[in-house]
Amino acid sequence: MATVLVTGGTGLIGKHLCKHLKNAGYDVAILSQVRYNKSEFPVFYWNWKNQEIDEIALKTSDFIIHLAGANIAGQRWSPERKQLIQDSRIKSSDFLHQKIKELNLSPEAFISASAVGYYGMVTSKDIFKESHKASEDFLGKTCSEWEKAASNVYDPRIRTVQIRTGIVLTAKDGALGKMTLPVKLGAGSPLGTGKQWMPWIHIQDLCEIYLHAMENRKITGAFNAVAPEGQTNSSFTKAIAKSLGKKVWLPHVPSFVLKFMFGEMAQIFLTGSHVSSQKIQDRGFQFSFPTLKKSLQDLITL
């Protein structure tokens, strides 16, 4: 039975993915920066800042899935926070590859998270595909360097994949919970113009994409992990309201309010790209939740 090592395995996506992989028949282990982290899966310690890692974790793994990274929307973007967002992705990837080379290992695949932020904090008429260039803004540069670090494998035998993930919808916590609560309270409202795209994906489909990337040897390079159906912030908010039997009656939240509250980080709420999922579908992947309506029916409880 193959073993999958997951960094960031105790995070929102990681918890779902580890269980999904286990149910698919894989042994799963986690790399954690917290010693003696309680988990249903074996936990190995690492600290990319201090260049520390339990080497047994790497030596016994057939696949490595790298999800670790500081939460982009977790705190206001101070210079220090922006540096941590970058370092926790780029330097951690560099460290993992350094150890793989040092130990002369060749796992079957190194699959790294990335984000649709690769295309930048922009709203346009373009539908972004994997062939588009990275944006020159903060998120675009971060994702570009992140992907370069994740694919910087010294051994050509190691297949590398980068999963450019959209807004992940889960039943608890995460973005959907934050959007649902104000609607339940009768205070739901689109942000800014409401015309910005919100590339999204159901957590089950995201986990399946990682599994598909593991098991399909023809998959290499970058893939967008977003549902086929495009939604704007306005249509997304209205869909949540409809699923809850509520109405959106408040005016849009003005852009200046969000900019005052969040500074530069407000752009991740006020802008958004329309992103294509065609490439992963062309590689044989089928979405279980291709529409927002179906996803909300599955995830939202009244």
ROVEXNU-524315 format. One line per field, with one value per residue (C-alpha): residue in one letter; x, z, y. Coordinates in Angstrom, 1 decimal, m for minus. Each point is the difference from the previous one (the first is absolute). Layout:
! residues N
seza = (a,...)
px = (X,...)
pz = (Z,...)
py = (Y,...)
! end
This chain:
! residues 302
seza = (m,a,t,v,l,v,t,g,g,t,g,l,i,g,k,h,l,c,k,h,l,k,n,a,g,y,d,v,a,i,l,s,q,v,r,y,n,k,s,e,f,p,v,f,y,w,n,w,k,n,q,e,i,d,e,i,a,l,k,t,s,d,f,i,i,h,l,a,g,a,n,i,a,g,q,r,w,s,p,e,r,k,q,l,i,q,d,s,r,i,k,s,s,d,f,l,h,q,k,i,k,e,l,n,l,s,p,e,a,f,i,s,a,s,a,v,g,y,y,g,m,v,t,s,k,d,i,f,k,e,s,h,k,a,s,e,d,f,l,g,k,t,c,s,e,w,e,k,a,a,s,n,v,y,d,p,r,i,r,t,v,q,i,r,t,g,i,v,l,t,a,k,d,g,a,l,g,k,m,t,l,p,v,k,l,g,a,g,s,p,l,g,t,g,k,q,w,m,p,w,i,h,i,q,d,l,c,e,i,y,l,h,a,m,e,n,r,k,i,t,g,a,f,n,a,v,a,p,e,g,q,t,n,s,s,f,t,k,a,i,a,k,s,l,g,k,k,v,w,l,p,h,v,p,s,f,v,l,k,f,m,f,g,e,m,a,q,i,f,l,t,g,s,h,v,s,s,q,k,i,q,d,r,g,f,q,f,s,f,p,t,l,k,k,s,l,q,d,l,i,t,l)
px = (0.0,1.4,0.7,m0.8,1.7,m2.0,1.4,m2.7,m2.0,m1.7,m1.3,m3.5,0.8,2.5,m2.4,m2.5,2.7,1.7,m3.4,m0.7,3.3,m0.5,m3.4,1.6,2.3,3.2,2.1,0.2,2.5,0.3,2.9,m0.8,1.9,m1.7,1.7,m2.2,m2.9,m3.0,m1.4,m1.6,3.0,3.7,1.6,3.6,1.6,1.6,0.9,1.0,1.2,2.6,0.6,m1.2,m1.9,m0.5,1.7,m2.0,m3.1,1.6,1.8,m3.3,m2.2,m1.0,m1.8,0.5,m2.8,1.1,m2.9,1.8,m0.1,m1.1,m3.6,m0.2,m3.1,0.9,1.4,0.4,2.9,2.8,3.5,0.8,m3.2,0.6,3.5,m1.4,m2.6,2.8,2.6,m2.4,m0.7,3.2,2.7,m1.9,m0.1,3.7,0.7,m1.9,1.7,3.4,m0.7,m1.3,3.2,2.2,m1.6,0.0,m3.7,m2.4,m3.6,m2.5,m1.3,0.4,m3.4,m0.2,m2.8,m0.1,m2.8,m2.0,1.7,2.6,m2.1,0.0,m2.4,m1.9,m3.5,0.0,m1.9,2.7,m0.6,3.4,1.6,3.2,1.8,m0.5,2.9,0.2,m1.0,2.6,m2.0,0.7,m2.1,1.1,3.7,m0.5,m1.8,2.5,3.0,m1.8,m0.6,3.6,1.2,m2.5,1.2,3.7,0.8,3.5,m1.1,m2.1,m1.5,m2.1,m3.2,m1.1,m3.5,m1.3,m3.7,m1.2,m2.9,m3.0,m2.3,m0.5,m3.6,m0.4,m2.9,1.8,2.5,1.6,m1.4,m3.5,m0.6,1.1,m2.3,m2.9,m0.2,m0.9,m2.6,m1.6,m0.1,m1.6,3.1,1.4,1.2,2.4,3.4,1.1,m1.5,m1.0,1.2,3.3,0.3,0.2,1.6,m1.1,0.1,m1.7,2.4,m0.9,0.9,3.3,0.9,m0.8,2.2,2.9,m0.7,m0.4,3.4,1.6,m1.4,0.3,3.6,m0.7,m0.9,2.9,0.3,m2.7,m3.7,m2.8,m2.2,m3.2,m3.6,m1.1,m2.7,1.0,m1.5,0.4,m0.1,m3.5,m1.4,1.8,m1.5,m3.5,0.4,0.8,m3.0,m2.3,1.3,m0.8,m3.4,1.3,0.1,2.9,m1.4,2.9,2.1,3.4,2.8,2.0,3.6,1.4,m1.4,1.9,3.1,m0.1,m0.5,2.5,2.4,1.7,m1.5,m3.5,0.8,m0.5,m3.6,m0.6,1.6,m0.1,0.8,m2.2,2.0,m0.3,m0.1,0.2,3.5,m0.6,m3.3,2.0,2.1,m3.0,m1.2,m3.7,m1.5,m2.5,m1.1,0.3,m2.7,m0.2,m3.7,1.0,2.9,m2.1,m2.7,2.7,1.8,m2.4,m2.2,m3.0)
pz = (0.0,m1.0,2.6,m0.5,2.0,0.4,1.2,1.4,0.8,3.0,m1.9,m1.5,m3.3,1.5,2.4,m2.7,m2.4,2.5,0.7,m3.7,m0.8,2.8,m1.3,m3.4,1.4,0.7,3.2,1.0,2.2,0.9,0.3,2.8,1.5,3.3,2.0,1.3,m2.1,0.6,m3.1,m1.2,m2.4,0.8,0.6,m0.8,1.1,m2.3,0.2,m3.3,1.7,2.0,m2.7,2.2,m1.1,1.0,m3.0,0.6,m1.3,m3.4,m0.2,0.5,m2.4,m3.5,m0.7,1.6,0.0,1.1,1.4,2.7,m0.2,2.2,m0.5,m2.6,1.5,3.6,0.9,m1.4,m2.5,1.9,m1.6,2.5,m0.8,m3.7,0.5,2.0,m2.6,m2.6,2.2,1.3,m3.5,m1.9,2.6,1.3,m3.5,m0.5,3.3,m0.9,m3.4,1.7,2.3,m2.8,m1.9,3.1,0.8,m3.6,m0.1,m2.9,1.0,m2.7,0.0,1.8,m0.1,1.3,0.7,m1.8,m0.5,m2.6,1.4,m2.6,m2.5,2.3,1.9,m3.0,m1.5,m3.8,m2.9,m0.4,0.9,1.5,m1.1,1.2,m3.0,1.2,1.5,3.7,1.1,1.3,3.1,3.5,m0.4,m3.6,0.9,3.1,m1.8,m2.9,2.3,2.0,m3.1,m1.1,3.4,0.0,m3.4,0.7,0.1,m0.5,m1.3,m3.2,1.2,2.6,m1.6,1.3,m0.1,1.2,0.9,m0.4,2.4,0.1,3.0,1.8,1.2,3.1,2.3,3.0,0.3,m3.0,m2.5,m0.3,3.8,0.0,m2.9,1.3,3.5,m1.0,m2.4,2.7,2.2,m2.8,m0.6,m3.1,m2.7,m3.1,0.5,m2.1,m3.5,0.5,m3.6,1.1,m0.8,2.7,m1.3,2.4,0.6,2.2,2.5,m1.3,m3.6,1.2,1.9,m3.1,m2.1,2.3,m0.2,m3.8,m0.2,2.1,m2.0,m3.6,m1.0,m3.0,2.2,0.5,0.4,1.0,0.1,1.1,2.7,m0.4,m0.8,m3.7,1.0,0.3,2.7,0.9,3.6,m0.6,m1.5,2.7,2.8,m1.5,m0.5,3.7,0.9,m2.2,1.5,3.5,m1.0,0.6,m2.1,m0.6,0.6,1.3,m2.3,m1.1,2.5,m1.3,m1.1,2.2,3.1,m0.8,m0.9,3.3,1.9,m1.8,m1.8,m3.0,0.8,m0.9,m3.6,0.5,0.8,m2.5,m3.1,m1.5,m3.2,m2.2,m0.1,m2.3,1.2,m3.5,0.2,3.0,m1.7,m3.2,2.1,0.9,3.2,0.7,2.5,2.5,0.9,m3.3,1.1,3.0,0.5,0.4,2.3,2.3,0.2,1.2,2.4,1.5,2.9,0.9)
py = (0.0,3.4,2.7,3.6,2.7,3.2,3.3,2.3,m3.2,1.6,3.0,0.4,m1.7,m2.4,m1.5,m0.8,m1.2,m2.4,m1.7,m0.1,m1.7,m2.5,m0.9,m0.5,m2.6,1.9,0.2,3.6,1.9,3.6,2.5,2.5,2.9,m0.9,m2.7,m2.8,1.3,m2.2,m1.5,m3.3,m0.2,m0.4,3.4,0.9,3.2,2.6,3.6,1.6,3.1,m1.9,m2.5,m2.9,m3.1,m3.6,m1.6,m3.3,1.9,0.6,m3.4,m1.9,2.0,m0.8,3.3,3.4,2.5,3.5,2.1,2.0,3.8,2.9,1.0,2.7,1.6,m0.7,3.4,3.5,0.1,1.7,m0.3,m2.7,m2.0,0.2,m1.4,m2.8,m0.8,m0.3,m1.8,m2.6,m1.1,0.6,m0.7,m3.0,m1.5,0.7,m1.7,m3.1,m0.4,0.6,m2.9,m2.2,0.6,m0.5,m3.3,m1.1,m0.7,m0.2,0.0,m0.8,3.6,3.3,1.8,3.5,2.4,3.2,2.6,1.8,3.1,m0.9,1.9,3.1,2.1,1.1,m0.1,m0.1,m1.6,m2.6,m3.6,m1.0,m3.3,m1.6,1.4,3.6,1.8,0.7,3.4,2.5,0.9,m1.5,m3.2,m0.6,0.2,m2.1,m2.8,0.1,m0.3,m2.6,m2.1,0.3,m1.2,m2.9,m1.1,0.4,m3.7,m1.1,m3.4,m0.1,m3.3,1.9,1.2,3.4,1.5,3.4,0.4,3.5,0.0,2.4,0.7,m3.3,m0.7,m2.1,m0.7,1.5,2.8,1.6,2.5,m1.4,0.3,3.6,0.8,m1.9,1.5,3.6,m1.3,m2.1,3.1,2.0,2.1,m1.7,2.4,m0.2,1.6,3.0,m0.1,m3.7,m0.6,m1.6,m3.7,m2.6,m3.1,m2.7,m3.8,m2.5,m1.6,m3.5,0.9,1.6,m3.2,m2.0,2.2,m0.7,m3.7,0.2,1.8,m2.8,m2.9,1.4,0.0,2.2,2.9,2.4,3.7,2.5,m0.6,2.2,m1.4,1.9,m1.1,0.3,2.5,3.6,2.2,3.7,1.2,1.3,m3.2,m2.1,2.0,m0.2,m3.8,m0.4,2.2,m2.1,m3.3,1.4,1.4,3.6,3.1,2.3,3.5,2.0,2.2,m1.1,0.4,3.0,m0.7,2.7,m1.7,m3.2,1.9,1.8,m3.2,m2.2,2.3,m1.6,m3.4,1.4,m0.7,m3.7,0.7,2.8,m1.7,m3.4,m1.8,m2.3,m3.2,m3.0,m3.7,m1.4,m1.3,m2.4,m1.1,m0.8,m2.3,m2.1,1.7,0.2,2.4,m1.3,3.5,2.0,2.6,2.3,m1.0,m3.7,0.9,2.2,m2.7,m2.4,2.4,2.4,m0.9,2.2)
! end
